[in-house]
Amino acid sequence: MKITTAAVLINAAMWLGVSAAVITAIVSTGSTAALWFFIIPLFGTVSIKQTEKSKNDKEG
């Protein structure tokens, strides 16, 4: 599995889990105060930074 695929799966699982929890909280309490929990995935999102080698970079 490529690292980018893993990052996408991790992010999707995190957002889906938080979304399910927030929807459940809104339905059970009737209050939209649970929407603040969407801040959690914003801080924990996995990102991959890809860099390209330039011609000036020395290899090996």
C-alpha positions in Angstrom: 0.0 0.0 0.0 1.4 3.4 -0.9 1.8 6.0 1.8 -0.6 8.4 0.0 -3.3 5.7 0.0 -2.7 5.1 3.7 -3.0 8.8 4.5 -6.3 9.0 2.6 -7.7 6.0 4.4 -6.6 7.4 7.8 -8.2 10.7 7.1 -11.4 9.2 5.8 -11.8 6.9 8.8 -11.2 9.9 11.1 -13.7 12.2 9.4 -16.3 9.4 9.2 -16.0 8.5 12.8 -16.2 12.1 14.0 -19.2 12.7 11.7 -21.0 9.6 13.0 -20.4 10.7 16.6 -21.5 14.3 15.9 -24.7 13.2 14.1 -25.5 10.8 17.0 -25.0 13.6 19.5 -27.1 16.1 17.6 -30.0 13.5 17.2 -29.9 12.5 20.8 -29.5 15.9 22.4 -31.3 18.1 19.8 -28.5 20.7 20.2 -26.0 21.7 17.5 -23.3 22.4 20.1 -21.7 19.1 19.1 -20.6 20.6 15.8 -17.5 22.0 17.6 -16.1 18.4 17.6 -15.4 18.8 13.9 -12.4 20.8 15.0 -10.7 17.6 16.2 -10.0 16.1 12.7 -8.7 19.5 11.5 -5.8 19.2 13.9 -5.2 15.5 13.4 -5.4 15.3 9.6 -2.5 13.3 8.1 -0.8 15.0 5.3 1.9 13.8 2.9 4.5 16.3 1.6 6.0 15.2 -1.7 9.1 16.9 -3.0 10.8 16.6 -6.3 14.5 16.4 -6.8 15.9 19.2 -8.7 18.8 18.9 -11.2 21.2 20.5 -8.6 20.5 17.9 -5.9 23.2 15.3 -5.7 22.1 11.7 -5.8 23.6 9.0 -3.5 
